[in-house]
């Protein structure tokens, strides 16, 4: 499925403001060159993160070309849906931008989180008079104050102080956030929690926080549509959406004191910096948001996960899952799949631990 087709598909959904409840059944999307090919056979479902949806869809199509007897159904329904429904068996794989925290592990002891790529959560905006290709400087504290409702107009002096070359309008800030249980929100609120004591005390990190202000929208597509159509709006989405729709995004202050724009390179820098610290847990239950030291690290980067039940209903499903995951961790990391859709490939240094996690799936 070509990128242009994704854009047409995303646009149609965004226009009517609905979440991705549409599944992509890839059995009809691609014709295999080897219709009699041997290998796994059956049907599996991947649902969850709308951030990871484009990459999941590309992977599903490409995997089906190699395994025409496997049907992979892909949907974007939010990370919260992906985690809970993978745990209760309604779907085969739950896609999530959030890892299994200690709380999640207690709630869903039957799940293992398999990292499959790297992405980020970026601040997007629609400010009349500011060119679309400008990456305004912002700090996490500033963004926290906006989402706390403490800063509510674009002509606030702090914007001019950070970006003296631009004229900001006397315009209300229309705050946009996700309404569903979202891994993108989990990462975004992680950044605010690590950098704003007031946010940490009043709101904290969550898939679905109690928002102090703003309007909620279901799915990343609806967030993009709301920001694009509303002068003065601010929101947050992953890199893939920014690239697809040519959105303005903030250059965010990182821990090293530099203003960094989210990109495949700066996301990878954050991951490599976190891994180089030497204490990164083998089961990936640690955030790489903010607390990384690399000068060029984007401060709101994150691993993307597939949530999989450790005990599968039958050997056939287990075989399909393991074959698919192994393909994703190998050929599926190729930039023509990952980078093209706005994701950084996994560092090769993590593959040993990832294989051990996959071994828990029986």
Residue pairs with C-beta under 8 A, 6 or more apart in sequence:
1 24
1 29
1 57
1 58
1 61
3 244
3 340
3 341
6 54
6 57
6 244
6 341
7 244
7 245
10 221
10 244
10 245
13 20
13 22
13 219
13 221
14 221
14 222
14 224
14 225
15 225
17 217
17 218
17 222
17 225
18 218
18 219
18 222
19 50
19 76
19 77
19 78
19 180
19 218
19 219
19 221
19 222
20 50
20 53
20 75
20 76
20 77
20 219
20 221
21 75
21 77
22 75
23 45
23 47
23 73
23 74
23 75
24 57
24 60
24 61
24 73
24 74
24 75
25 71
25 73
26 57
26 60
26 61
26 63
26 64
26 71
26 72
26 73
26 74
27 64
27 68
27 71
29 61
29 64
30 61
30 62
30 64
30 65
31 65
32 64
32 65
32 66
32 67
32 68
33 65
34 66
34 68
35 68
37 66
37 67
37 68
37 69
39 66
39 67
39 69
39 70
39 323
40 67
40 69
40 70
40 316
40 319
40 320
40 323
40 324
41 67
41 69
41 70
41 316
41 320
42 69
42 70
42 71
42 316
42 317
42 320
43 70
43 71
43 72
43 73
44 70
44 71
44 72
44 73
44 92
44 93
44 317
44 320
44 321
44 324
45 72
45 73
45 74
45 75
45 91
45 92
45 93
46 56
46 60
46 72
46 73
46 74
46 75
46 91
46 92
46 93
46 94
46 95
46 306
47 73
47 74
47 75
47 76
47 77
47 81
47 82
47 85
47 91
47 93
47 94
47 95
48 76
48 77
48 78
48 79
48 81
48 82
48 83
48 85
48 86
48 91
48 93
48 94
48 95
48 96
48 183
48 307
49 56
49 76
49 78
49 79
49 82
49 95
49 96
49 97
49 183
49 184
49 304
50 76
50 77
50 78
50 182
50 184
50 219
50 220
50 221
51 97
51 119
51 183
51 184
51 220
51 237
51 238
51 240
51 241
51 304
52 76
52 95
52 96
52 97
52 116
52 117
52 119
52 304
53 74
53 75
53 76
53 95
54 240
54 244
54 341
54 342
55 117
55 240
55 304
55 337
55 338
55 341
55 342
55 343
56 74
56 95
57 74
58 337
58 340
58 341
59 327
59 328
59 332
59 337
60 72
60 73
60 74
62 332
62 337
63 70
63 72
63 324
63 327
63 328
63 332
64 70
64 71
64 72
66 327
67 323
70 320
70 324
72 324
76 95
76 219
76 220
76 221
77 180
78 178
78 180
78 181
78 182
78 183
78 218
78 219
79 94
79 95
79 96
79 97
79 98
79 181
79 182
79 183
79 184
79 186
79 207
80 180
80 181
80 182
80 183
80 207
80 208
81 94
81 180
81 181
82 91
82 93
82 94
82 95
82 96
82 183
82 307
83 94
83 96
83 98
83 100
83 104
83 108
83 111
83 307
84 94
84 108
85 91
85 94
86 92
86 93
86 94
86 111
86 307
86 308
86 309
87 94
87 107
87 108
87 110
87 111
87 307
87 309
89 309
89 313
92 308
92 317
92 321
93 306
93 307
93 308
93 321
94 111
94 306
94 307
94 308
95 304
95 305
95 306
95 307
96 113
96 183
96 304
96 305
96 306
96 307
97 119
97 121
97 182
97 183
97 184
97 186
97 187
97 238
97 302
97 304
97 305
98 104
98 183
98 186
98 187
98 207
98 302
98 305
99 113
99 284
99 285
99 286
99 287
99 303
99 305
100 108
100 111
100 112
100 113
100 283
100 285
100 305
100 307
101 285
102 285
104 111
105 111
105 285
108 307
110 309
110 310
110 311
111 307
111 308
111 309
111 310
112 283
112 307
112 308
112 309
112 310
112 357
112 358
112 360
112 361
113 283
113 284
113 285
113 305
113 306
113 307
113 357
114 305
114 306
114 307
114 308
114 325
114 354
114 357
114 358
115 284
115 303
115 304
115 305
115 346
115 350
115 354
116 304
116 305
116 306
116 325
116 328
116 329
116 332
116 346
117 303
117 304
117 333
117 338
117 343
117 344
117 345
117 346
118 267
118 268
118 271
118 301
118 302
118 303
118 304
118 343
118 344
118 345
118 346
119 238
119 239
119 240
119 267
119 301
119 302
119 304
119 342
119 343
119 344
120 187
120 238
120 239
120 262
120 267
120 270
120 298
120 300
120 301
120 302
121 184
121 187
121 188
121 191
121 236
121 237
121 238
121 300
121 302
122 236
122 237
122 238
122 239
122 242
122 249
122 250
122 252
122 262
122 298
122 300
123 138
123 143
123 234
123 235
123 236
123 249
123 250
123 252
124 224
124 227
124 234
124 235
124 236
124 237
124 242
124 247
124 248
124 249
124 250
125 136
125 227
125 233
125 234
125 235
125 248
125 249
125 250
126 227
126 228
126 230
126 231
126 232
126 233
126 234
126 248
127 136
127 154
127 168
127 169
127 171
127 231
127 232
127 248
128 169
128 171
128 231
128 232
129 166
129 167
129 168
129 169
130 136
130 166
130 168
130 248
132 246
132 247
132 248
133 248
134 166
134 248
135 248
135 249
135 250
135 251
135 261
136 159
136 162
136 163
136 166
136 248
136 250
136 251
137 162
137 163
137 250
137 251
137 253
137 259
138 162
138 250
138 251
138 252
138 253
139 162
139 195
139 252
139 253
140 191
140 192
140 194
140 195
140 196
140 252
140 253
140 290
140 299
141 195
141 196
142 151
142 158
142 162
143 191
143 192
143 250
143 252
144 192
144 195
144 196
144 198
144 199
145 151
145 196
146 152
146 173
146 175
146 234
147 175
147 177
147 192
147 199
147 211
147 212
147 213
147 214
148 196
148 198
148 199
148 202
148 203
148 212
148 213
149 175
149 212
149 213
151 158
151 173
152 172
152 173
152 213
153 170
153 171
153 172
153 173
154 168
154 169
154 170
154 171
154 172
154 173
154 232
155 168
155 169
155 170
155 171
156 168
159 168
160 166
160 168
169 232
171 231
171 232
172 232
173 232
173 233
173 234
174 214
174 215
174 230
174 231
174 232
174 233
174 234
175 213
175 214
175 215
175 233
175 234
175 235
176 214
176 215
176 217
176 223
176 226
176 227
176 230
176 233
176 234
176 235
177 185
177 211
177 214
177 215
177 216
177 217
177 223
177 235
177 236
178 184
178 185
178 208
178 216
178 217
178 218
178 219
178 220
178 223
179 216
179 217
179 218
180 208
180 216
180 218
180 219
181 207
181 208
182 207
182 208
183 207
184 220
184 236
184 237
184 238
185 206
185 207
185 208
185 209
185 236
186 205
186 206
186 207
187 287
187 289
187 300
187 302
188 236
188 300
189 199
189 203
189 204
189 205
189 206
189 209
190 205
190 287
190 289
190 290
190 300
191 289
191 290
191 299
191 300
192 199
192 200
192 203
193 199
193 200
193 203
193 204
193 205
194 200
194 289
194 290
194 291
195 290
202 212
203 209
203 210
203 211
203 212
215 226
217 223
217 225
217 226
220 237
220 238
220 241
221 241
223 235
223 236
223 237
224 235
224 237
224 241
224 245
224 247
226 233
226 235
227 233
227 234
227 235
227 247
228 245
228 247
237 247
238 342
239 262
239 263
239 264
239 267
239 342
239 343
240 341
240 342
240 343
241 247
241 342
242 249
242 262
242 342
243 342
244 342
249 261
249 262
250 261
251 259
251 260
251 261
252 259
252 260
252 261
252 262
252 298
252 299
252 300
253 259
253 260
253 299
254 260
254 290
254 292
254 295
254 297
254 298
254 299
255 290
255 291
255 292
255 293
255 297
255 299
256 293
256 294
256 295
256 297
258 295
258 296
260 266
260 296
260 297
260 298
260 299
261 298
262 298
262 300
262 301
263 298
264 339
264 342
264 343
264 344
265 296
265 344
266 296
266 297
266 298
266 301
267 298
267 301
267 344
268 344
268 345
268 347
269 294
269 296
269 297
269 298
270 288
270 292
270 294
270 297
270 298
270 299
270 301
271 288
271 301
271 303
271 344
271 347
272 294
272 347
273 288
273 292
273 293
273 294
273 297
274 280
274 286
274 288
274 291
274 292
275 347
275 349
275 350
277 292
277 293
280 286
282 353
282 356
283 353
283 357
284 303
284 305
284 350
284 353
284 357
287 302
288 301
288 302
288 303
289 299
289 300
289 301
289 302
290 299
290 300
292 299
292 301
303 346
304 343
306 325
306 328
308 321
308 325
308 361
309 361
310 360
310 361
310 362
311 362
312 318
312 321
312 361
312 362
318 361
318 362
321 361
322 358
322 361
325 358
326 358
329 346
329 351
329 354
329 355
332 338
333 345
333 346
334 345
335 345
338 344
338 345
339 345
346 354
